[in-house]
Amino acid sequence: MRPIESAKANTVLPKAGTSIRIAESIKPPSQCEGFFVKKEYISNRRPGEIAEYAGWVAGAGGDVWWIRHGDGTIGAYEFTEIFDV
């Protein structure tokens, strides 16, 4: 099983640095208000990019993940918006 698929299937978080693919279609910023993160992490969200898992947002029960983009910026994504490369 691939790393992200395996993490989701086993209800665990992936290893930091795991390569991921962001879904082509992600929620618009107006639907991310429940993330409770700085607006910059919402505005940094980028559909379709290859990036890496950096960690998870505390208080979100593992459902919202920090993703590091190729240029070093961080975005917050629901785990349903992230897939294996």
C-alpha positions, 0 to 999 in steps of 0.5 A, a space after each residue: 500500500 502507498 504511504 498516504 493511502 496506508 496512513 489513511 487506511 490505518 488511521 495514522 498520520 504519515 511520516 513528515 517529508 512524505 511526498 504527496 499530491 494535492 487534489 485538483 479540486 480543493 475547497 475554496 477559502 470560504 469553506 475552510 473557516 473551520 480550520 482555525 489557522 492563520 489566513 495565510 495558510 488558507 490562501 497558500 492552498 494550491 490544487 494539483 501540486 506535488 508537495 510534502 507532508 509536514 505535520 498535522 494541525 493540532 485540535 483538528 483530530 488529524 483531519 487537517 494537515 500541514 503541507 509544505 509546497 516546493 517553494 517552502 510555503 505551508 498550506 493547510 489541507 483536509 486529509 481528503 484533499 491529499 493523495 499519493 504521488 
